[in-house]
């Protein structure tokens, strides 16, 4: 799905993983779409489309001609089956094939953390944008500011897992600087993503499963942790918080 230092095995349930991930910030994304006036877009580029979850959402928000790209052809193949009437292409965001000034809107979601060279990626994105185009990083997390109680190490494991896969778990705090360095006039915002009891019930098992699959804990440890998590969640005594950043850039 992303440009990364090595291949990630997303597993057979990859589409469900991305649907679950996208659900966390759906309401916030809708606010951003209205704020940037995306309904007026004519030529929109989605970078790092994955299985097409956000692509489908974008299609429902605008009548623009949508081009969606990803570095991973297998993801593009899934996306083509999931969304119709979109031009899907396998592209390297650091070496885009598009002509200068091709798009008036560019969108990405949970993407920059997976890029080995985000400076070059944003420079290329800016190149293919028209003057006054809008470039939006909808959601970029910062795991360095993860807070959980009781402390069970899930945030620290996620940092370790992401770094192991070549990602930058601290990308959220960097995106303002990255956007401005690409020549974009940038507005930064952050949402406090706090998992309530229902979100914890729905997601905690999958979050620990990623840690298990990364071989950071044993199956025995996993079973013990899940048992403890379920007890805490049932009593409404478990809290997880992570800040998720959004950057809205305008090409000068």
N, C-alpha and C positions, 0 to 999 in steps of 0.2 A: 504493500500500500504506500510506502514512503521510500524516500531515498535514505539509506541507512548504511552503517558500516558493515553489516552482515545481514543475511536473510533471517527474517523472523517467521517461525512456524505459528501462524495464527490459529490453526486448527480447523476442524470441520465446521464449527459453529461460528465462523468468522462474521457472517452477516448479522447474526444475533448479537455478537459482541459490539458491533458498530451501532446497531439500533439502540442497544442499552446505553452506550456511551453518549449518543446524541440526545437521548431523552433527558439527560441531566440538565442541559442548558437550553431546552427548547423555548421556554417562555422568554428567556433573556434574548435569544436570537431573534424572536419576533419583534422585540423592541428595537433591536439594532436595524433590522430590515426597514422598519418604518422611519427610523432616524436618518438613515442614509438615502431614503427615497428610492429604494431599489426597484420599485414598480416602474420607474422611468428608464431602467436599463434597456439598452438595445443589443449590445454584444457583451455577454458576460462570460468570464473565464473562472471555472472552479479548479483550483490546484489541489492535488492530493484527494481525488474524489473517492478513493477506496471502492466500496461496493455500491456506491450511489445513493446512500441514505440521505445525505445533505443535498445531493443533486435533485432528488425527487422533491424535496422541500422547496428548493429554489424554483423549480419549475412551477410550483403552485403559487409562488409569490410574484412572479414576473412573466411577461410574455416575451422577454428577450430571447435572442438566439443564444443558446448555451453551448459552450465548449467545455468539456470536463476532461481533465488529464490525471494520469497517475503513472508512476514509474514501473509499477507491477502489472504486467499484462494479465495475470490471473485475476486481479481485482477488476480490471477493465472488463474482462469477459463476464464476470458476475454482474457488474453494473449494467451492462448492455441488456441483460435479461430482466433487470429490475426496473429500468427506466427507458422509455421510448422517446423518440424525437429529440435526442441530444447527440451531439457529435462527441464521441468518446475517442480519445487518443492516448497512446502510450508515449509519454514525454518525460524527459529529464528537465526538471524545473531550473536547473543551473545552465541549461543550454537549450532554450526554447526555440522551436522551429518557426514561430510566428513572426510576421513582419512587425516593424515598429508601428506604434500607435494603432493597434488592432482592436483594443477593448476599452470600454468605458467603465466597467466594473470587474473587479477580481475578488474572489472570496476563497478563504481556506478555513478549515476547522480542525483543531487538534493536529496540526500539520508541522509547524515550524520546529517543534521539539524533536521531530524525527529527521531533520535536515542536517547533513554534515557541514554544510557551508551556508547558513541562512543569509549572510551578507550578500553572497553572489546570487542566491535565489531571489532575494528581494530586488536586487539590481536588475535582473532579467525580467522580473515581473513589471517593474517600473518602465523598462524599455518598451514592452509590448502594449503599454497603456497610452491612451490619448491624454492630451493636456486636460487637467481638471478631473481626470478619472478618479474613481474611488477604489481603494485597495483595503480590504478588511480581513484581519485575522480574527475570526469570530470568537474562538475560545483557545487560549493557550494557558495551561495550568502551571503552577509553581509548587512543586512537591517539597521545596525547601521550607515552605511556610505551612506545611501540613500540621494539623493539631488533632490529636485523638485522646480520648479519655474513656476508660482507663488506657494507659499506654501499653500497647501490645506489639508495637514494632511494625505495624503494617505500613506506615508511611516510609520508614527507613528501608524496609524490604523493597518497596516500590522504587525508591531512588536507586537502590542497588540493581534491581532488575532492569530498569530503564537504561542505566549507564552500561550495563552488560550488553544490552542490545544496540548500543551506539546512540542512544537518545540523550537529550539534554533536559533533565527533570527540573532545571531552574530557568527555563526559557521565559516564563511569564514576566519576570522582573526585567528582562532584557529587551522586550519587543519595542518599547518606546525608542530606545537608542538605535535599534536595528532599523526601524522605519525611518527615523530622521536621517540616518546615515545614507539611506537610499534616496534621499532628496524628497521625502514625503512630509507634508505638513500633517502632524499627527495628533489625534485626540486619544487619550488612554483612559480606559475605565476598567473596573474590576467588580466581579460579583462574588459574594461570599457563599460558596457552595457548601451548605451544611446538610448532611444527610439526616433526615428525620427517621422515625422508627420504621416507616414503611419502606423507605429507600434502603435502609440497612437490611431489612428482611430480604429484599429483592436482590441486593448486590453483594453482600458481604461474602457469600460463598464463592462467587466468581472472582472477587478481588483476591481472596486467599488462594484460589485455584491457580491464578497466574503466578503467584509466589512459589507454589508447589511445583508447577511445570518448569519454572526457572531453576529448580533444584536448590532452592535456598532454604527449604525446610523438608523434613521427611514426611512420609505419609502418616506416620504415627503422630508427629507433631501437628500436622494439618488436622487430623481428626480431633485431637485434644483442643486445638484452638477453636474450631467450629463449634464444638460442644460449649465452650466457654462463651463464645460470641452469642450463641442462641439464647443462653441464660440471661446475659446482660441485656440483649435486645428485648427479650420478653418482659423484663422488668423496667424497660425504658431507661436504662442506665448506661447506654453506649452513645458516644458522640464522635463524629468525624467531620472535620472542616478542612477545606482546601480553597485557596483563592484562584479564580480563573480570570485571566486578563483578556481584554479585547482592545485591539488597536484599529483605528479608522484613519487611513492615510489619504491625502489628496495630492495628486501629482502636480507639481508647480509648473 
